[in-house]
Amino acid sequence: MNREKEEELRHESYGSIHFSRRQGDPGRLFGSALNGHGSYITLCISRSTLIRNDLHDRTYSGGFRGDLIEVDMSAAQFAELLTTMNIGNGVPCTISHVNGKAMERPPEIPHETERVRSGFKDKMKTLADDAQKALGEIKKLFEEKKNLTKEDRKIVIGFLEKVVMELGANSPFVLKMFEEATQKVTNAAKAEIDAFVTTNVVNAGLKALLQSAEEPPIPTLPEKTET
C-alpha cells in the first residue's frame, strides 16, 4: 500500500466509542451496592480521525483510553444500562477521565444497608430512652395519686399510643427499606459472579480454540484390511 496517498480527515463531530471489560478491583464505584469488584466495565468515547486511501477507509481514535470521557461501571450497572432504556434518570456510573485528565475516585461513604441499620438502631435507642423516662413518670404518678385524673390518663394513653405506632407502623417500614437495600446488594453480587463466570468461560473457550488451531492433527494409520 502506498501510504503517500493516504488522506487524514478530522472534524469536531468525528468520534469513536467502545466498551471493554477490565480485570481487577477499581475500588469504590459510584452508585454500586458493593464495596469491592473483581472486574468492571469501561465505556470510552474518543475523538477520531478518518484515514482514506484508494482502497478503503478506516478510523483511528488514538489509543485504548478515551480522551473525551471514560466511565466505569459495575457488572450490575452495565446490565441495568442495557435493559432499562427510557426508564428513570439513568444508571449511576463512575467518571474516571475527562479530556484525558484522571478524576478523583468516589469517596468512601456508608452503604444504604448500613445507613438503614444505623438509623433503625438510633431510633430504637431513642424509643427505649423515652419509654424508660415515661415509665418513671407513670410509676411516680401511680405512687402519688390513688385516683388518676383525666389529664393523667391522657398522659399514660399518649405514651402507649407512641409505642404502638413505632412498633406497629414505623418499624415494619424500616424493615422493608432494609430488605430492599439488602436485595440490591444480593443482585449486584449475583451480577458480579455471573460476569466473572462468563468471562472465564469465554476466555477458556477462546484459549481452547487457539490451541486446537495451533496443534497439528495427530496422524492415524489406515485400518488394516483382510485379503
Backbone as CSV, one residue per row, in Angstrom:
resi,resn,N_x,N_y,N_z,CA_x,CA_y,CA_z,C_x,C_y,C_z
1,MET,0.840,-1.196,0.000,0.000,0.000,0.000,0.879,1.252,0.000
2,ASN,0.527,2.203,-0.793,1.277,3.448,-0.861,0.700,4.426,0.157
3,ARG,1.413,4.622,1.295,0.925,5.461,2.369,0.907,6.938,1.972
4,GLU,1.660,7.307,0.897,1.683,8.705,0.491,0.320,9.152,-0.029
5,LYS,-0.496,8.217,-0.456,-1.815,8.561,-0.974,-2.878,8.594,0.106
6,GLU,-2.478,8.283,1.357,-3.454,8.326,2.430,-3.801,9.770,2.793
7,GLU,-5.055,9.959,3.121,-5.550,11.278,3.492,-6.190,11.184,4.873
8,GLU,-5.817,12.087,5.778,-6.382,12.117,7.123,-7.374,13.270,7.226
9,LEU,-8.603,12.904,7.592,-9.668,13.892,7.721,-10.082,13.987,9.182
10,ARG,-10.144,15.206,9.702,-10.555,15.427,11.093,-11.728,16.397,11.122
11,HIS,-12.614,16.166,12.081,-13.759,17.048,12.262,-14.179,16.971,13.721
12,GLU,-14.759,18.048,14.242,-15.147,18.069,15.647,-16.241,17.060,15.978
13,SER,-16.929,16.557,14.946,-18.004,15.585,15.183,-17.517,14.141,15.095
14,TYR,-16.279,13.902,14.641,-15.773,12.540,14.486,-15.398,11.965,15.853
15,GLY,-15.911,10.794,16.149,-15.576,10.157,17.416,-15.698,8.657,17.324
16,SER,-15.252,7.984,18.358,-15.389,6.530,18.462,-15.784,6.184,19.889
17,ILE,-16.493,5.079,20.031,-16.976,4.664,21.336,-16.815,3.157,21.459
18,HIS,-16.417,2.698,22.639,-16.293,1.247,22.826,-16.414,0.879,24.304
19,PHE,-16.884,-0.342,24.531,-16.925,-0.931,25.854,-15.750,-1.886,25.990
20,SER,-15.257,-2.025,27.209,-14.216,-3.029,27.479,-14.393,-3.549,28.897
21,ARG,-14.064,-4.823,29.090,-14.098,-5.407,30.415,-12.680,-5.425,30.973
22,ARG,-12.529,-4.903,32.171,-11.215,-4.829,32.792,-11.192,-5.648,34.074
23,GLN,-10.108,-6.358,34.281,-9.946,-7.199,35.458,-9.316,-6.405,36.604
24,GLY,-9.593,-6.839,37.820,-9.050,-6.149,38.984,-10.111,-5.290,39.652
25,ASP,-9.823,-4.880,40.861,-10.771,-4.085,41.644,-10.484,-2.600,41.442
26,PRO,-11.437,-1.846,40.873,-11.223,-0.407,40.665,-11.421,0.412,41.931
27,GLY,-11.847,-0.259,43.015,-12.180,0.476,44.229,-13.650,0.842,44.235
28,ARG,-13.977,1.863,44.950,-15.372,2.274,45.085,-15.913,2.756,43.746
29,LEU,-17.111,2.280,43.383,-17.806,2.736,42.187,-19.077,3.457,42.614
30,PHE,-19.289,4.629,42.057,-20.443,5.446,42.433,-21.743,4.702,42.147
31,GLY,-22.620,4.631,43.156,-23.925,4.020,42.969,-23.938,2.512,43.012
32,SER,-22.770,1.885,43.214,-22.723,0.424,43.275,-23.058,-0.050,44.681
33,ALA,-23.757,-1.186,44.767,-24.138,-1.733,46.061,-22.995,-2.484,46.727
34,LEU,-21.881,-2.682,46.010,-20.752,-3.435,46.549,-19.571,-2.510,46.808
35,ASN,-18.772,-2.881,47.798,-17.565,-2.112,48.100,-16.369,-2.589,47.291
36,GLY,-16.404,-3.830,46.808,-15.305,-4.373,46.026,-15.819,-5.068,44.778
37,HIS,-15.014,-5.095,43.722,-15.407,-5.696,42.449,-14.221,-6.467,41.874
38,GLY,-14.503,-7.662,41.357,-13.446,-8.451,40.734,-13.106,-7.975,39.337
39,SER,-14.073,-7.360,38.661,-13.871,-6.785,37.336,-14.900,-5.671,37.155
40,TYR,-14.755,-4.917,36.083,-15.681,-3.814,35.831,-15.712,-3.499,34.345
41,ILE,-16.707,-2.731,33.940,-16.893,-2.373,32.537,-16.527,-0.903,32.347
42,THR,-15.792,-0.616,31.294,-15.399,0.760,30.991,-15.962,1.182,29.642
43,LEU,-16.542,2.369,29.617,-17.018,2.979,28.372,-16.091,4.132,28.022
44,CYS,-15.523,4.105,26.823,-14.598,5.154,26.370,-15.180,5.859,25.143
45,ILE,-15.131,7.173,25.162,-15.503,7.980,23.992,-14.318,8.855,23.638
46,SER,-13.845,8.726,22.404,-12.639,9.427,21.960,-12.906,10.188,20.668
47,ARG,-12.075,11.162,20.418,-12.086,11.813,19.108,-11.469,10.847,18.102
48,SER,-11.901,10.958,16.875,-11.461,10.004,15.865,-11.038,10.716,14.586
49,THR,-10.165,10.052,13.851,-9.667,10.557,12.566,-10.040,9.576,11.470
50,LEU,-10.531,10.079,10.363,-10.847,9.254,9.207,-9.630,9.223,8.287
51,ILE,-9.119,8.025,8.046,-7.947,7.843,7.181,-8.415,7.164,5.900
52,ARG,-8.152,7.801,4.787,-8.646,7.312,3.499,-7.490,7.087,2.538
53,ASN,-7.654,6.057,1.730,-6.735,5.844,0.608,-7.539,5.334,-0.580
54,ASP,-6.847,4.903,-1.591,-7.547,4.488,-2.809,-8.354,3.207,-2.620
55,LEU,-8.030,2.442,-1.576,-8.669,1.141,-1.409,-9.814,1.142,-0.411
56,HIS,-9.634,1.797,0.733,-10.673,1.747,1.756,-10.504,2.898,2.755
57,ASP,-11.506,3.019,3.625,-11.476,3.995,4.715,-11.294,3.257,6.038
58,ARG,-10.614,3.893,6.965,-10.500,3.343,8.317,-10.448,4.513,9.293
59,THR,-10.748,4.223,10.533,-10.748,5.259,11.557,-9.663,4.973,12.579
60,TYR,-9.183,6.041,13.178,-8.145,5.930,14.193,-8.530,6.847,15.359
61,SER,-8.556,6.248,16.564,-9.005,7.007,17.730,-7.866,7.362,18.677
62,GLY,-6.662,6.983,18.362,-5.513,7.439,19.136,-5.174,6.620,20.364
63,GLY,-5.748,5.445,20.504,-5.352,4.626,21.640,-6.523,3.986,22.348
64,PHE,-6.194,3.258,23.416,-7.196,2.479,24.139,-8.030,3.353,25.066
65,ARG,-7.433,4.367,25.659,-8.140,5.194,26.638,-8.905,6.316,25.934
66,GLY,-10.116,6.592,26.468,-10.925,7.645,25.872,-10.387,9.020,26.219
67,ASP,-10.159,9.861,25.221,-9.607,11.185,25.508,-10.699,12.222,25.760
68,LEU,-11.954,11.911,25.444,-13.055,12.818,25.765,-13.630,12.486,27.135
69,ILE,-14.086,11.271,27.284,-14.616,10.843,28.581,-14.493,9.328,28.706
70,GLU,-14.270,8.909,29.925,-14.177,7.487,30.226,-14.901,7.242,31.544
71,VAL,-15.810,6.268,31.533,-16.583,5.977,32.746,-16.485,4.496,33.063
72,ASP,-16.550,4.185,34.357,-16.502,2.807,34.829,-17.859,2.415,35.392
73,MET,-18.231,1.152,35.202,-19.491,0.618,35.712,-19.264,-0.772,36.277
74,SER,-20.043,-1.113,37.281,-20.036,-2.484,37.769,-20.811,-3.351,36.783
75,ALA,-20.699,-4.669,36.941,-21.428,-5.583,36.059,-22.935,-5.365,36.183
76,ALA,-23.406,-5.108,37.409,-24.836,-4.872,37.616,-25.282,-3.578,36.944
77,GLN,-24.473,-2.527,37.033,-24.824,-1.258,36.396,-24.835,-1.386,34.878
78,PHE,-23.890,-2.145,34.333,-23.834,-2.346,32.887,-25.072,-3.097,32.399
79,ALA,-25.472,-4.137,33.141,-26.675,-4.889,32.772,-27.917,-4.017,32.860
80,GLU,-27.990,-3.184,33.900,-29.137,-2.287,34.046,-29.175,-1.267,32.924
81,LEU,-28.007,-0.773,32.506,-27.936,0.203,31.424,-28.516,-0.354,30.132
82,LEU,-28.207,-1.612,29.831,-28.643,-2.213,28.574,-30.104,-2.635,28.598
83,THR,-30.663,-2.822,29.779,-32.025,-3.363,29.863,-33.069,-2.359,30.335
84,THR,-32.670,-1.115,30.602,-33.641,-0.135,31.110,-33.587,1.158,30.306
85,MET,-33.634,1.044,29.000,-33.657,2.242,28.166,-34.955,3.011,28.381
86,ASN,-34.856,4.351,28.361,-36.016,5.238,28.508,-36.730,5.083,29.846
87,ILE,-36.019,4.588,30.854,-36.610,4.399,32.178,-35.784,5.165,33.203
88,GLY,-36.463,5.985,34.010,-35.788,6.665,35.108,-34.829,7.750,34.644
89,ASN,-33.888,8.079,35.527,-32.939,9.164,35.281,-31.560,8.674,34.861
90,GLY,-31.473,7.418,34.452,-30.182,6.880,34.041,-29.557,6.016,35.122
91,VAL,-28.515,5.318,34.747,-27.811,4.394,35.647,-26.555,5.080,36.176
92,PRO,-26.287,4.992,37.473,-25.064,5.606,38.014,-23.811,5.002,37.380
93,CYS,-22.812,5.819,37.182,-21.514,5.362,36.693,-20.433,6.208,37.362
94,THR,-19.200,5.783,37.234,-18.072,6.490,37.842,-17.236,7.135,36.753
95,ILE,-17.189,8.450,36.710,-16.386,9.157,35.706,-14.916,9.057,36.115
96,SER,-14.116,8.418,35.280,-12.702,8.219,35.624,-11.767,9.180,34.899
97,HIS,-12.137,9.598,33.656,-11.300,10.537,32.901,-12.182,11.489,32.102
98,VAL,-11.790,12.747,32.038,-12.451,13.756,31.202,-11.364,14.543,30.487
99,ASN,-11.441,14.543,29.157,-10.426,15.225,28.343,-9.015,14.774,28.710
100,GLY,-8.882,13.473,28.990,-7.577,12.906,29.309,-7.120,13.100,30.743
101,LYS,-7.873,13.830,31.551,-7.488,14.085,32.930,-8.195,13.099,33.858
102,ALA,-7.414,12.460,34.735,-7.971,11.489,35.673,-8.795,12.192,36.742
103,MET,-9.959,11.627,37.043,-10.827,12.148,38.079,-10.542,11.435,39.408
104,GLU,-10.786,12.128,40.500,-10.614,11.514,41.815,-11.663,10.421,42.006
105,ARG,-11.261,9.297,42.643,-12.183,8.201,42.873,-13.259,8.606,43.878
106,PRO,-14.432,7.975,43.818,-15.521,8.334,44.733,-15.110,8.150,46.195
107,PRO,-15.587,9.002,47.069,-15.249,8.868,48.493,-15.944,7.661,49.110
108,GLU,-15.362,7.172,50.188,-15.965,6.059,50.921,-17.096,6.590,51.794
109,ILE,-18.304,6.137,51.528,-19.462,6.545,52.323,-20.219,5.289,52.736
110,PRO,-20.933,5.347,53.871,-21.685,4.169,54.321,-22.710,3.744,53.275
111,HIS,-22.827,2.441,53.081,-23.786,1.932,52.114,-25.202,2.078,52.654
112,GLU,-26.155,1.957,51.761,-27.566,2.112,52.110,-27.972,1.174,53.241
113,THR,-27.498,-0.069,53.190,-27.859,-1.021,54.245,-27.322,-0.577,55.601
114,GLU,-26.102,-0.026,55.614,-25.521,0.443,56.866,-26.291,1.636,57.414
115,ARG,-26.718,2.533,56.533,-27.469,3.704,56.977,-28.828,3.306,57.555
116,VAL,-29.509,2.353,56.881,-30.808,1.907,57.384,-30.643,1.226,58.733
117,ARG,-29.626,0.358,58.840,-29.394,-0.355,60.096,-29.046,0.621,61.222
118,SER,-28.160,1.576,60.911,-27.743,2.549,61.914,-28.910,3.440,62.327
119,GLY,-29.708,3.867,61.326,-30.854,4.718,61.634,-31.883,3.997,62.484
120,PHE,-32.120,2.712,62.167,-33.074,1.932,62.956,-32.572,1.733,64.385
121,LYS,-31.284,1.486,64.526,-30.690,1.308,65.856,-30.838,2.584,66.678
122,ASP,-30.558,3.734,66.059,-30.700,5.010,66.772,-32.155,5.280,67.156
123,LYS,-33.073,4.936,66.229,-34.493,5.172,66.512,-34.961,4.303,67.677
124,MET,-34.518,3.044,67.695,-34.915,2.150,68.784,-34.310,2.600,70.119
125,LYS,-33.101,3.133,70.072,-32.473,3.624,71.300,-33.246,4.832,71.839
126,THR,-33.640,5.718,70.916,-34.429,6.879,71.331,-35.764,6.451,71.932
127,LEU,-36.403,5.451,71.283,-37.675,4.947,71.800,-37.494,4.323,73.184
128,ALA,-36.398,3.566,73.367,-36.147,2.937,74.666,-35.886,3.990,75.740
129,ASP,-35.134,5.031,75.388,-34.867,6.101,76.360,-36.161,6.827,76.743
130,ASP,-36.999,7.125,75.727,-38.271,7.797,76.002,-39.187,6.908,76.841
131,ALA,-39.159,5.592,76.538,-40.010,4.669,77.295,-39.563,4.584,78.746
132,GLN,-38.238,4.561,78.940,-37.721,4.497,80.312,-38.108,5.751,81.091
133,LYS,-38.018,6.894,80.441,-38.374,8.153,81.091,-39.877,8.202,81.400
134,ALA,-40.683,7.783,80.416,-42.135,7.805,80.616,-42.550,6.803,81.680
135,LEU,-41.878,5.643,81.705,-42.208,4.640,82.717,-41.956,5.178,84.126
136,GLY,-40.870,5.914,84.284,-40.579,6.512,85.585,-41.647,7.512,85.984
137,GLU,-42.098,8.297,85.017,-43.145,9.284,85.310,-44.468,8.609,85.655
138,ILE,-44.777,7.505,84.945,-46.031,6.790,85.233,-45.979,6.148,86.619
139,LYS,-44.850,5.554,86.971,-44.697,4.959,88.301,-44.877,6.016,89.391
140,LYS,-44.241,7.154,89.139,-44.348,8.237,90.111,-45.798,8.709,90.224
141,LEU,-46.486,8.738,89.094,-47.880,9.170,89.070,-48.763,8.204,89.856
142,PHE,-48.539,6.914,89.683,-49.321,5.909,90.388,-49.022,5.913,91.891
143,GLU,-47.769,6.217,92.236,-47.402,6.235,93.658,-47.992,7.450,94.379
144,GLU,-48.067,8.568,93.666,-48.515,9.814,94.306,-50.031,9.964,94.295
145,LYS,-50.692,9.332,93.343,-52.136,9.521,93.218,-52.849,8.173,93.233
146,LYS,-53.874,8.085,94.086,-54.688,6.886,94.111,-55.735,6.916,93.002
147,ASN,-56.237,8.091,92.711,-57.228,8.261,91.655,-56.644,9.150,90.550
148,LEU,-56.573,8.597,89.348,-55.996,9.339,88.230,-57.034,10.285,87.626
149,THR,-56.564,11.473,87.300,-57.438,12.446,86.650,-57.495,12.161,85.148
150,LYS,-58.363,12.890,84.460,-58.474,12.756,83.007,-57.162,13.105,82.324
151,GLU,-56.474,14.106,82.833,-55.190,14.518,82.266,-54.131,13.449,82.493
152,ASP,-54.172,12.796,83.676,-53.221,11.721,83.972,-53.424,10.554,83.010
153,ARG,-54.672,10.193,82.782,-54.961,9.088,81.857,-54.507,9.444,80.433
154,LYS,-54.647,10.699,80.079,-54.239,11.155,78.748,-52.735,10.985,78.556
155,ILE,-51.962,11.252,79.626,-50.504,11.101,79.556,-50.127,9.635,79.346
156,VAL,-50.762,8.742,80.124,-50.462,7.315,80.016,-50.853,6.785,78.640
157,ILE,-52.061,7.137,78.187,-52.527,6.671,76.879,-51.637,7.202,75.757
158,GLY,-51.174,8.453,75.867,-50.300,9.044,74.853,-48.998,8.286,74.720
159,PHE,-48.442,7.878,75.849,-47.201,7.102,75.809,-47.425,5.752,75.140
160,LEU,-48.513,5.066,75.507,-48.802,3.759,74.923,-49.058,3.866,73.419
161,GLU,-49.751,4.914,73.016,-50.015,5.108,71.578,-48.720,5.326,70.804
162,LYS,-47.775,6.034,71.414,-46.499,6.278,70.750,-45.735,4.979,70.550
163,VAL,-45.724,4.121,71.576,-45.024,2.846,71.472,-45.681,1.961,70.418
164,VAL,-47.019,1.906,70.432,-47.750,1.076,69.466,-47.491,1.562,68.044
165,MET,-47.492,2.879,67.819,-47.249,3.427,66.477,-45.843,3.095,65.996
166,GLU,-44.872,3.224,66.886,-43.480,2.970,66.496,-43.264,1.508,66.145
167,LEU,-43.800,0.622,66.962,-43.601,-0.808,66.739,-44.531,-1.359,65.663
168,GLY,-45.706,-0.756,65.519,-46.673,-1.303,64.579,-46.616,-0.724,63.186
169,ALA,-46.100,0.498,63.040,-46.104,1.150,61.727,-44.704,1.485,61.246
170,ASN,-43.960,2.235,62.038,-42.640,2.700,61.593,-41.636,1.573,61.467
171,SER,-41.599,0.649,62.414,-40.614,-0.430,62.388,-40.755,-1.329,61.156
172,PRO,-41.981,-1.778,60.787,-42.113,-2.563,59.556,-41.650,-1.807,58.316
173,PHE,-41.882,-0.506,58.280,-41.431,0.292,57.130,-39.907,0.298,57.042
174,VAL,-39.248,0.489,58.190,-37.782,0.472,58.212,-37.267,-0.902,57.801
175,LEU,-37.934,-1.955,58.267,-37.542,-3.314,57.899,-37.673,-3.523,56.396
176,LYS,-38.725,-2.980,55.792,-38.908,-3.088,54.343,-37.779,-2.386,53.605
177,MET,-37.393,-1.193,54.076,-36.292,-0.464,53.456,-34.984,-1.253,53.561
178,PHE,-34.788,-1.895,54.709,-33.576,-2.689,54.902,-33.564,-3.890,53.961
179,GLU,-34.715,-4.543,53.796,-34.799,-5.691,52.896,-34.522,-5.277,51.456
180,GLU,-35.046,-4.123,51.054,-34.816,-3.645,49.685,-33.341,-3.321,49.467
181,ALA,-32.710,-2.695,50.464,-31.291,-2.370,50.337,-30.454,-3.643,50.287
182,THR,-30.819,-4.633,51.102,-30.095,-5.907,51.104,-30.261,-6.624,49.773
183,GLN,-31.461,-6.530,49.182,-31.706,-7.167,47.894,-30.842,-6.553,46.804
184,LYS,-30.611,-5.239,46.894,-29.729,-4.589,45.922,-28.325,-5.171,45.997
185,VAL,-27.838,-5.381,47.218,-26.505,-5.955,47.397,-26.463,-7.364,46.826
186,THR,-27.522,-8.146,47.102,-27.575,-9.524,46.608,-27.583,-9.564,45.085
187,ASN,-28.404,-8.722,44.461,-28.481,-8.696,42.998,-27.156,-8.253,42.384
188,ALA,-26.513,-7.261,43.003,-25.225,-6.800,42.487,-24.176,-7.896,42.600
189,ALA,-24.190,-8.627,43.706,-23.229,-9.717,43.893,-23.461,-10.819,42.859
190,LYS,-24.735,-11.136,42.589,-25.052,-12.143,41.576,-24.536,-11.715,40.208
191,ALA,-24.718,-10.434,39.878,-24.246,-9.925,38.582,-22.728,-10.018,38.481
192,GLU,-22.020,-9.723,39.589,-20.559,-9.829,39.585,-20.124,-11.272,39.369
193,ILE,-20.808,-12.212,40.029,-20.463,-13.627,39.882,-20.734,-14.101,38.461
194,ASP,-21.901,-13.717,37.915,-22.230,-14.092,36.540,-21.204,-13.551,35.552
195,ALA,-20.809,-12.297,35.768,-19.815,-11.696,34.871,-18.483,-12.416,34.977
196,PHE,-18.092,-12.779,36.193,-16.826,-13.488,36.399,-16.849,-14.853,35.714
197,VAL,-17.947,-15.596,35.909,-18.053,-16.929,35.303,-18.073,-16.829,33.787
198,THR,-18.890,-15.889,33.256,-18.989,-15.737,31.808,-17.647,-15.384,31.190
199,THR,-16.927,-14.454,31.812,-15.622,-14.040,31.294,-14.653,-15.212,31.251
200,ASN,-14.603,-15.991,32.317,-13.675,-17.118,32.376,-14.058,-18.227,31.407
201,VAL,-15.372,-18.446,31.231,-15.810,-19.457,30.272,-15.431,-19.037,28.852
202,VAL,-15.685,-17.755,28.526,-15.338,-17.259,27.186,-13.835,-17.334,26.957
203,ASN,-13.050,-16.903,27.957,-11.592,-16.948,27.814,-11.089,-18.380,27.653
204,ALA,-11.672,-19.298,28.429,-11.271,-20.702,28.326,-11.621,-21.267,26.955
205,GLY,-12.802,-20.881,26.437,-13.204,-21.345,25.118,-12.298,-20.811,24.016
206,LEU,-11.949,-19.522,24.101,-11.044,-18.940,23.099,-9.661,-19.587,23.160
207,LYS,-9.203,-19.843,24.381,-7.894,-20.483,24.540,-7.896,-21.880,23.934
208,ALA,-8.980,-22.622,24.157,-9.075,-23.969,23.602,-9.118,-23.928,22.080
209,LEU,-9.843,-22.945,21.521,-9.910,-22.822,20.066,-8.546,-22.491,19.472
210,LEU,-7.816,-21.579,20.134,-6.493,-21.216,19.640,-5.536,-22.399,19.699
211,GLN,-5.607,-23.158,20.796,-4.728,-24.322,20.925,-5.040,-25.370,19.867
212,SER,-6.340,-25.593,19.620,-6.710,-26.586,18.616,-6.306,-26.143,17.216
213,ALA,-6.287,-24.823,16.999,-5.886,-24.324,15.684,-4.378,-24.409,15.487
214,GLU,-3.615,-24.262,16.599,-2.159,-24.293,16.501,-1.609,-25.713,16.472
215,GLU,-2.283,-26.651,17.142,-1.777,-28.014,17.212,-2.133,-28.771,15.943
216,PRO,-1.143,-29.365,15.275,-1.447,-30.133,14.060,-2.207,-31.397,14.411
217,PRO,-3.050,-31.875,13.527,-3.797,-33.109,13.804,-2.866,-34.306,13.936
218,ILE,-3.174,-35.210,14.810,-2.356,-36.415,15.019,-2.633,-37.391,13.882
219,PRO,-1.561,-37.789,13.147,-1.783,-38.713,12.032,-2.241,-40.071,12.543
220,THR,-3.104,-40.715,11.792,-3.597,-42.044,12.148,-3.252,-43.003,11.039
221,LEU,-2.993,-44.258,11.412,-2.687,-45.286,10.417,-3.961,-45.789,9.788
222,PRO,-3.918,-46.107,8.522,-5.121,-46.655,7.877,-5.462,-48.017,8.456
223,GLU,-6.760,-48.300,8.509,-7.176,-49.571,9.038,-6.711,-50.702,8.121
224,LYS,-6.291,-51.800,8.765,-5.812,-52.965,8.020,-6.984,-53.724,7.448
225,THR,-6.908,-54.018,6.194,-7.999,-54.766,5.542,-7.552,-56.176,5.305
226,GLU,-8.484,-57.102,5.444,-8.177,-58.506,5.221,-8.244,-58.823,3.729
227,THR,-7.320,-59.633,3.293,-7.311,-60.034,1.871,-7.768,-61.476,1.728
